[in-house]
Amino acid sequence: MTTPSQVLWRKKYQPSSLHDYVWNSDAEKAQFAEYIAKGALPHLMLVGQPGVGKTSLAYLLMRELKVEPSDVLFIRASSEGNIDTVRTKINNFITSGSWSDSMKYVLMDEADGISHAAQQSLRTEMDLYEDSTRWIFTANYENRILPAIMDRVVLFERSAPDRSEYLRRCLEILAAEEVRCETDTDLAILTGIVDKCYPSMRSCINTLQDAAKGGVLTRPASDVAEAEWKTEVFGHFLEGDILTARQKISANATKTDIEEYYTWLVGNVELFKDQGAAVIEIADGMYRHAFAADPEINLSATMVKLCRLPMAG
C-alpha cells in the first residue's frame, strides 16, 4: 500500500481541469476551451522542450472531453514508433468500433522518435479515418516531423509558460500540502527552485517535493548534488581528464540532465575570458544535441572545445 509520503507530487498534481494547467497565454487556454465546447479536437501537434506539459495536456483534453479509456490508444513513439506498430497495433485500434460511438484518439507521445517510414504510413490512416479518429502528437523537435504530417495537424508550440501562472501553480501545490511559504527565506528558496526549473513544471514539482520537510521549505538536497557533479565534470575537462569526465556524465546524467547542462554552462559563462566565443560554442552544442545519436558524446565534444578557450582571471 502506498503511503502519503510515497506519493509522487507530479502524479498527484497532474492537471484535472483547464484551471490547473499552466498555459502559455489566455488565448491558448481559450482555444482549447473552444475545442472542448465543440466536443472534439482536430489533429494536434504539441511541440516543446521536455517538462512543459505536452503529454499532461493531451491527457487533460481526454478527461475534459470525457473520452472513454477504451477509445484512447497511447503510443510511446520512441520505443514503438516503427512501421510494424503502425500497421498492426494502431490500425487494429482505428478500424475497430467505438464503445460509445464517439471520436477515438491516438496519442502519439515523443512523435519525433517515429521512423520516417512509419510517419509516411500514417498519412493514409489520418485521412481515411479522420471522421472517427483524431491524432494528438507530442514532440520535442518539430524539425524531425515530416512535412506530410505537419500539413495535417494544428500546431501548438508549448514554449515557456507564463511565469506568474507557473508560480501560482507552485503556491497552490504548497498550500495543498500545508507547506509554509511566508517568510523571506521561504520565498527565496521558492524563487531559487523556480529559477532552476523553469519552464519545466514536472522538474519544479519534483524539486518542491524534495525541498518540503516537515511543513517548511528547505534548500533541496538535489541542488547540492547537482551542482557538485556539474562542477566536477567541468573541472575534469579543464584538466584534460576526459575519460573521468565522461564517466561522471554517464553515471549522473539523463538525457534531460544533459540538456540542462548547456543552460548551466550559459549561467557560468563568466568563467571564460571571451564570453562571446563561449556562448557560440554552447549554442552550437545545444543545436547539435537535437540531432545527436549519443547526447553524452555531443556534450563531451562541446566541453572539449569550450575548455580550449582561455579562462577568465
C-alpha positions as a Markdown table, in Angstrom:
| # | Residue | x | y | z |
|---|---|---|---|---|
| 1 | Met | 0.0 | 0.0 | 0.0 |
| 2 | Thr | 1.3 | 3.5 | -0.9 |
| 3 | Thr | 1.6 | 5.9 | 2.0 |
| 4 | Pro | 1.1 | 9.6 | 1.5 |
| 5 | Ser | 4.9 | 10.3 | 1.8 |
| 6 | Gln | 5.5 | 7.9 | -1.1 |
| 7 | Val | 3.0 | 9.5 | -3.5 |
| 8 | Leu | 4.8 | 11.5 | -6.2 |
| 9 | Trp | 3.5 | 15.1 | -6.3 |
| 10 | Arg | 3.9 | 15.2 | -10.1 |
| 11 | Lys | 1.3 | 12.4 | -10.3 |
| 12 | Lys | -0.8 | 13.8 | -7.5 |
| 13 | Tyr | -1.0 | 17.3 | -9.1 |
| 14 | Gln | -1.4 | 16.4 | -12.7 |
| 15 | Pro | -3.9 | 19.0 | -14.0 |
| 16 | Ser | -7.5 | 17.8 | -13.7 |
| 17 | Ser | -9.1 | 20.9 | -15.2 |
| 18 | Leu | -8.2 | 23.8 | -17.5 |
| 19 | His | -7.7 | 26.0 | -14.4 |
| 20 | Asp | -5.0 | 23.6 | -13.1 |
| 21 | Tyr | -2.9 | 23.7 | -16.3 |
| 22 | Val | -0.1 | 26.2 | -16.7 |
| 23 | Trp | -0.9 | 27.9 | -20.1 |
| 24 | Asn | 1.4 | 29.9 | -22.3 |
| 25 | Ser | -1.3 | 32.6 | -22.7 |
| 26 | Asp | -5.0 | 33.3 | -22.2 |
| 27 | Ala | -5.5 | 33.0 | -25.9 |
| 28 | Glu | -4.1 | 29.4 | -25.9 |
| 29 | Lys | -6.4 | 28.5 | -23.0 |
| 30 | Ala | -9.4 | 30.0 | -24.8 |
| 31 | Gln | -8.6 | 28.0 | -27.9 |
| 32 | Phe | -8.6 | 24.7 | -26.1 |
| 33 | Ala | -11.7 | 25.6 | -24.2 |
| 34 | Glu | -13.4 | 26.2 | -27.6 |
| 35 | Tyr | -12.3 | 22.7 | -28.8 |
| 36 | Ile | -13.8 | 21.2 | -25.7 |
| 37 | Ala | -17.0 | 23.1 | -26.1 |
| 38 | Lys | -17.3 | 21.7 | -29.6 |
| 39 | Gly | -16.9 | 18.2 | -28.3 |
| 40 | Ala | -13.9 | 17.1 | -30.4 |
| 41 | Leu | -10.3 | 18.0 | -31.3 |
| 42 | Pro | -8.6 | 18.4 | -34.7 |
| 43 | His | -5.4 | 16.5 | -35.3 |
| 44 | Leu | -2.9 | 18.2 | -33.0 |
| 45 | Met | 0.9 | 18.6 | -32.8 |
| 46 | Leu | 2.1 | 19.7 | -29.4 |
| 47 | Val | 5.8 | 20.8 | -29.6 |
| 48 | Gly | 8.1 | 21.9 | -26.9 |
| 49 | Gln | 11.1 | 21.0 | -24.7 |
| 50 | Pro | 10.7 | 18.3 | -22.1 |
| 51 | Gly | 8.7 | 19.1 | -19.0 |
| 52 | Val | 6.5 | 21.9 | -20.3 |
| 53 | Gly | 3.3 | 19.7 | -20.1 |
| 54 | Lys | 2.7 | 18.4 | -23.6 |
| 55 | Thr | 1.6 | 14.9 | -22.5 |
| 56 | Ser | -0.2 | 16.2 | -19.5 |
| 57 | Leu | -2.2 | 18.5 | -21.8 |
| 58 | Ala | -3.1 | 15.5 | -24.0 |
| 59 | Tyr | -4.5 | 13.6 | -21.1 |
| 60 | Leu | -6.2 | 16.6 | -19.7 |
| 61 | Leu | -8.1 | 17.1 | -23.0 |
| 62 | Met | -9.2 | 13.5 | -22.9 |
| 63 | Arg | -10.6 | 14.0 | -19.4 |
| 64 | Glu | -12.3 | 17.3 | -20.4 |
| 65 | Leu | -13.9 | 15.6 | -23.4 |
| 66 | Lys | -14.9 | 12.6 | -21.3 |
| 67 | Val | -13.4 | 10.2 | -23.8 |
| 68 | Glu | -13.8 | 6.6 | -22.7 |
| 69 | Pro | -10.4 | 4.9 | -21.9 |
| 70 | Ser | -11.2 | 2.2 | -24.4 |
| 71 | Asp | -11.4 | 4.9 | -27.1 |
| 72 | Val | -7.8 | 6.2 | -26.4 |
| 73 | Leu | -4.6 | 4.5 | -27.7 |
| 74 | Phe | -1.4 | 5.7 | -26.2 |
| 75 | Ile | 1.8 | 5.0 | -28.2 |
| 76 | Arg | 5.3 | 6.0 | -26.9 |
| 77 | Ala | 6.8 | 6.5 | -30.3 |
| 78 | Ser | 10.4 | 6.5 | -29.2 |
| 79 | Ser | 10.1 | 2.8 | -28.4 |
| 80 | Glu | 7.1 | 1.7 | -30.5 |
| 81 | Gly | 7.3 | 4.1 | -33.5 |
| 82 | Asn | 8.3 | 1.5 | -36.1 |
| 83 | Ile | 6.4 | 0.5 | -39.2 |
| 84 | Asp | 5.1 | -2.7 | -37.7 |
| 85 | Thr | 3.4 | -0.9 | -34.9 |
| 86 | Val | 1.7 | 1.5 | -37.3 |
| 87 | Arg | 0.4 | -1.4 | -39.4 |
| 88 | Thr | -0.8 | -3.6 | -36.6 |
| 89 | Lys | -1.5 | -2.0 | -33.2 |
| 90 | Ile | -2.6 | 1.4 | -34.5 |
| 91 | Asn | -4.5 | 0.0 | -37.5 |
| 92 | Asn | -6.4 | -2.5 | -35.3 |
| 93 | Phe | -7.4 | 0.3 | -33.0 |
| 94 | Ile | -8.7 | 2.8 | -35.5 |
| 95 | Thr | -10.6 | 0.2 | -37.6 |
| 96 | Ser | -12.4 | -1.3 | -34.6 |
| 97 | Gly | -15.8 | 0.1 | -33.4 |
| 98 | Ser | -16.0 | 2.7 | -30.6 |
| 99 | Trp | -17.9 | 1.6 | -27.5 |
| 100 | Ser | -19.5 | 5.0 | -27.2 |
| 101 | Asp | -19.9 | 5.9 | -30.9 |
| 102 | Ser | -17.8 | 9.0 | -30.1 |
| 103 | Met | -14.5 | 10.2 | -31.5 |
| 104 | Lys | -11.5 | 7.9 | -30.8 |
| 105 | Tyr | -8.0 | 9.3 | -30.2 |
| 106 | Val | -4.4 | 8.1 | -30.9 |
| 107 | Leu | -1.9 | 9.8 | -28.5 |
| 108 | Met | 1.5 | 9.6 | -30.2 |
| 109 | Asp | 3.9 | 10.6 | -27.5 |
| 110 | Glu | 7.5 | 11.6 | -28.5 |
| 111 | Ala | 6.5 | 11.6 | -32.1 |
| 112 | Asp | 9.9 | 12.8 | -33.2 |
| 113 | Gly | 11.1 | 9.3 | -32.4 |
| 114 | Ile | 8.9 | 7.8 | -35.2 |
| 115 | Ser | 10.8 | 6.4 | -38.1 |
| 116 | His | 10.3 | 8.2 | -41.4 |
| 117 | Ala | 8.8 | 5.1 | -42.9 |
| 118 | Ala | 6.2 | 4.9 | -40.1 |
| 119 | Gln | 5.5 | 8.6 | -40.5 |
| 120 | Gln | 4.8 | 8.1 | -44.2 |
| 121 | Ser | 2.4 | 5.3 | -43.5 |
| 122 | Leu | 0.4 | 7.5 | -41.0 |
| 123 | Arg | -0.8 | 9.8 | -43.7 |
| 124 | Thr | -3.4 | 7.4 | -45.2 |
| 125 | Glu | -4.8 | 6.4 | -41.8 |
| 126 | Met | -5.1 | 10.1 | -40.7 |
| 127 | Asp | -7.0 | 11.0 | -43.8 |
| 128 | Leu | -9.1 | 7.8 | -44.2 |
| 129 | Tyr | -10.4 | 7.7 | -40.6 |
| 130 | Glu | -10.5 | 11.4 | -39.7 |
| 131 | Asp | -14.2 | 11.2 | -39.2 |
| 132 | Ser | -13.9 | 8.7 | -36.4 |
| 133 | Thr | -10.3 | 9.0 | -35.1 |
| 134 | Arg | -8.2 | 12.1 | -34.3 |
| 135 | Trp | -4.4 | 12.2 | -33.5 |
| 136 | Ile | -2.5 | 14.1 | -30.9 |
| 137 | Phe | 1.2 | 14.1 | -31.4 |
| 138 | Thr | 3.8 | 15.4 | -28.9 |
| 139 | Ala | 7.4 | 16.1 | -29.9 |
| 140 | Asn | 10.5 | 17.9 | -28.6 |
| 141 | Tyr | 11.8 | 18.8 | -32.1 |
| 142 | Glu | 9.4 | 19.9 | -34.8 |
| 143 | Asn | 12.0 | 19.5 | -37.5 |
| 144 | Arg | 12.1 | 15.8 | -37.0 |
| 145 | Ile | 8.4 | 15.5 | -38.2 |
| 146 | Leu | 7.8 | 15.1 | -41.9 |
| 147 | Pro | 6.0 | 17.9 | -43.7 |
| 148 | Ala | 3.3 | 15.4 | -44.7 |
| 149 | Ile | 2.3 | 15.0 | -41.1 |
| 150 | Met | 2.7 | 18.7 | -40.2 |
| 151 | Asp | 0.3 | 19.6 | -43.1 |
| 152 | Arg | -2.4 | 17.5 | -41.4 |
| 153 | Val | -2.2 | 18.9 | -37.8 |
| 154 | Val | -2.8 | 22.1 | -35.9 |
| 155 | Leu | 0.5 | 23.1 | -34.4 |
| 156 | Phe | 0.8 | 24.3 | -30.8 |
| 157 | Glu | 4.3 | 25.3 | -29.6 |
| 158 | Arg | 4.5 | 24.7 | -25.9 |
| 159 | Ser | 7.0 | 27.4 | -25.1 |
| 160 | Ala | 7.9 | 28.6 | -21.6 |
| 161 | Pro | 4.6 | 29.1 | -19.7 |
| 162 | Asp | 3.6 | 32.4 | -18.2 |
| 163 | Arg | 5.9 | 32.8 | -15.3 |
| 164 | Ser | 3.2 | 34.2 | -13.0 |
| 165 | Glu | 0.9 | 31.3 | -13.7 |
| 166 | Tyr | 3.9 | 28.9 | -13.1 |
| 167 | Leu | 4.5 | 30.5 | -9.7 |
| 168 | Arg | 0.7 | 30.4 | -8.9 |
| 169 | Arg | 0.7 | 26.7 | -9.5 |
| 170 | Cys | 3.7 | 26.2 | -7.2 |
| 171 | Leu | 2.0 | 28.1 | -4.4 |
| 172 | Glu | -1.2 | 26.2 | -4.9 |
| 173 | Ile | 0.6 | 22.9 | -4.5 |
| 174 | Leu | 2.5 | 24.1 | -1.4 |
| 175 | Ala | -0.8 | 25.3 | 0.1 |
| 176 | Ala | -2.5 | 21.9 | -0.6 |
| 177 | Glu | 0.5 | 20.1 | 1.1 |
| 178 | Glu | 0.4 | 22.6 | 4.0 |
| 179 | Val | 3.9 | 23.7 | 3.4 |
| 180 | Arg | 4.7 | 27.2 | 4.7 |
| 181 | Cys | 5.8 | 29.8 | 2.2 |
| 182 | Glu | 5.6 | 33.1 | 4.0 |
| 183 | Thr | 9.0 | 34.3 | 5.2 |
| 184 | Asp | 11.7 | 36.0 | 3.1 |
| 185 | Thr | 13.7 | 32.8 | 3.5 |
| 186 | Asp | 10.8 | 30.6 | 2.2 |
| 187 | Leu | 10.3 | 32.9 | -0.7 |
| 188 | Ala | 14.0 | 33.0 | -1.5 |
| 189 | Ile | 14.1 | 29.1 | -1.6 |
| 190 | Leu | 10.9 | 29.0 | -3.8 |
| 191 | Thr | 12.4 | 31.6 | -6.2 |
| 192 | Gly | 15.6 | 29.6 | -6.4 |
| 193 | Ile | 13.6 | 26.5 | -7.3 |
| 194 | Val | 11.6 | 28.3 | -9.9 |
| 195 | Asp | 14.7 | 29.9 | -11.4 |
| 196 | Lys | 16.4 | 26.5 | -11.6 |
| 197 | Cys | 13.4 | 24.5 | -13.0 |
| 198 | Tyr | 11.5 | 27.0 | -15.2 |
| 199 | Pro | 10.0 | 26.3 | -17.7 |
| 200 | Ser | 9.7 | 22.5 | -16.7 |
| 201 | Met | 6.7 | 22.2 | -14.4 |
| 202 | Arg | 7.5 | 18.5 | -13.9 |
| 203 | Ser | 11.0 | 19.2 | -12.7 |
| 204 | Cys | 9.7 | 22.0 | -10.4 |
| 205 | Ile | 7.1 | 19.8 | -8.7 |
| 206 | Asn | 9.7 | 17.1 | -8.2 |
| 207 | Thr | 12.1 | 19.6 | -6.6 |
| 208 | Leu | 9.3 | 21.1 | -4.4 |
| 209 | Gln | 8.6 | 17.7 | -3.0 |
| 210 | Asp | 12.3 | 17.2 | -2.4 |
| 211 | Ala | 12.5 | 20.5 | -0.6 |
| 212 | Ala | 9.4 | 20.2 | 1.6 |
| 213 | Lys | 10.4 | 18.9 | 5.0 |
| 214 | Gly | 8.1 | 19.0 | 8.0 |
| 215 | Gly | 5.8 | 21.6 | 6.6 |
| 216 | Val | 8.6 | 24.1 | 5.6 |
| 217 | Leu | 10.7 | 24.6 | 2.5 |
| 218 | Thr | 14.4 | 23.7 | 2.8 |
| 219 | Arg | 17.1 | 24.0 | 0.2 |
| 220 | Pro | 16.8 | 20.9 | -2.0 |
| 221 | Ala | 19.5 | 18.2 | -1.3 |
| 222 | Ser | 19.5 | 17.6 | -5.1 |
| 223 | Asp | 20.7 | 21.2 | -5.6 |
| 224 | Val | 24.0 | 20.4 | -3.8 |
| 225 | Ala | 24.5 | 17.1 | -5.6 |
| 226 | Glu | 23.7 | 18.5 | -9.0 |
| 227 | Ala | 26.0 | 21.5 | -8.5 |
| 228 | Glu | 28.8 | 19.2 | -7.4 |
| 229 | Trp | 28.7 | 16.8 | -10.3 |
| 230 | Lys | 28.4 | 19.6 | -12.9 |
| 231 | Thr | 31.3 | 21.4 | -11.3 |
| 232 | Glu | 33.4 | 18.3 | -11.1 |
| 233 | Val | 32.7 | 17.4 | -14.8 |
| 234 | Phe | 33.7 | 20.9 | -15.8 |
| 235 | Gly | 36.9 | 20.6 | -13.7 |
| 236 | His | 37.9 | 17.2 | -15.3 |
| 237 | Phe | 37.5 | 18.6 | -18.8 |
| 238 | Leu | 39.6 | 21.7 | -17.8 |
| 239 | Glu | 42.3 | 19.3 | -16.6 |
| 240 | Gly | 42.2 | 17.2 | -19.7 |
| 241 | Asp | 40.9 | 14.2 | -17.9 |
| 242 | Ile | 38.2 | 13.4 | -20.5 |
| 243 | Leu | 37.7 | 9.8 | -19.5 |
| 244 | Thr | 36.8 | 10.6 | -15.9 |
| 245 | Ala | 34.6 | 13.5 | -17.1 |
| 246 | Arg | 32.7 | 11.2 | -19.5 |
| 247 | Gln | 32.3 | 8.5 | -16.8 |
| 248 | Lys | 30.8 | 11.1 | -14.4 |
| 249 | Ile | 28.4 | 12.3 | -17.0 |
| 250 | Ser | 27.3 | 8.7 | -17.7 |
| 251 | Ala | 26.9 | 8.0 | -14.0 |
| 252 | Asn | 24.9 | 11.1 | -13.2 |
| 253 | Ala | 23.1 | 12.5 | -16.2 |
| 254 | Thr | 19.9 | 11.5 | -18.0 |
| 255 | Lys | 19.2 | 13.0 | -21.5 |
| 256 | Thr | 17.2 | 15.8 | -19.8 |
| 257 | Asp | 20.2 | 16.4 | -17.4 |
| 258 | Ile | 22.5 | 16.8 | -20.4 |
| 259 | Glu | 20.1 | 19.3 | -21.9 |
| 260 | Glu | 20.1 | 21.3 | -18.7 |
| 261 | Tyr | 23.9 | 21.2 | -18.5 |
| 262 | Tyr | 24.0 | 23.6 | -21.5 |
| 263 | Thr | 21.8 | 26.0 | -19.6 |
| 264 | Trp | 24.2 | 25.6 | -16.6 |
| 265 | Leu | 27.1 | 26.5 | -18.8 |
| 266 | Val | 25.4 | 29.6 | -20.1 |
| 267 | Gly | 24.8 | 30.6 | -16.4 |
| 268 | Asn | 28.5 | 30.2 | -15.7 |
| 269 | Val | 29.8 | 31.8 | -18.9 |
| 270 | Glu | 31.8 | 34.4 | -16.9 |
| 271 | Leu | 34.3 | 31.7 | -16.3 |
| 272 | Phe | 35.6 | 32.3 | -19.8 |
| 273 | Lys | 37.7 | 35.3 | -20.9 |
| 274 | Asp | 35.9 | 35.6 | -24.2 |
| 275 | Gln | 32.3 | 35.1 | -23.2 |
| 276 | Gly | 31.0 | 35.7 | -26.7 |
| 277 | Ala | 33.1 | 32.8 | -28.1 |
| 278 | Ala | 31.9 | 30.6 | -25.2 |
| 279 | Val | 28.3 | 31.3 | -25.9 |
| 280 | Ile | 28.7 | 30.5 | -29.5 |
| 281 | Glu | 30.3 | 27.1 | -28.6 |
| 282 | Ile | 27.5 | 26.4 | -26.1 |
| 283 | Ala | 24.8 | 27.3 | -28.7 |
| 284 | Asp | 26.4 | 25.1 | -31.3 |
| 285 | Gly | 26.4 | 22.2 | -28.8 |
| 286 | Met | 22.7 | 22.8 | -28.0 |
| 287 | Tyr | 21.9 | 22.8 | -31.7 |
| 288 | Arg | 23.8 | 19.6 | -32.4 |
| 289 | His | 22.2 | 18.0 | -29.3 |
| 290 | Ala | 18.8 | 17.9 | -31.1 |
| 291 | Phe | 20.3 | 15.6 | -33.7 |
| 292 | Ala | 22.8 | 13.6 | -31.7 |
| 293 | Ala | 22.5 | 9.8 | -31.6 |
| 294 | Asp | 24.5 | 9.9 | -28.3 |
| 295 | Pro | 23.9 | 13.1 | -26.2 |
| 296 | Glu | 26.9 | 12.3 | -23.9 |
| 297 | Ile | 29.3 | 12.3 | -26.8 |
| 298 | Asn | 28.0 | 15.5 | -28.1 |
| 299 | Leu | 28.2 | 17.2 | -24.7 |
| 300 | Ser | 31.8 | 15.9 | -24.3 |
| 301 | Ala | 32.8 | 17.2 | -27.7 |
| 302 | Thr | 31.3 | 20.6 | -26.8 |
| 303 | Met | 33.2 | 20.6 | -23.5 |
| 304 | Val | 36.5 | 19.8 | -25.2 |
| 305 | Lys | 36.0 | 22.8 | -27.5 |
| 306 | Leu | 35.0 | 25.1 | -24.6 |
| 307 | Cys | 37.9 | 24.2 | -22.5 |
| 308 | Arg | 40.3 | 25.1 | -25.2 |
| 309 | Leu | 39.2 | 28.8 | -24.7 |
| 310 | Pro | 41.1 | 31.0 | -22.3 |
| 311 | Met | 39.6 | 31.1 | -18.8 |
| 312 | Ala | 38.9 | 34.4 | -17.1 |
| 313 | Gly | 41.2 | 35.5 | -14.3 |
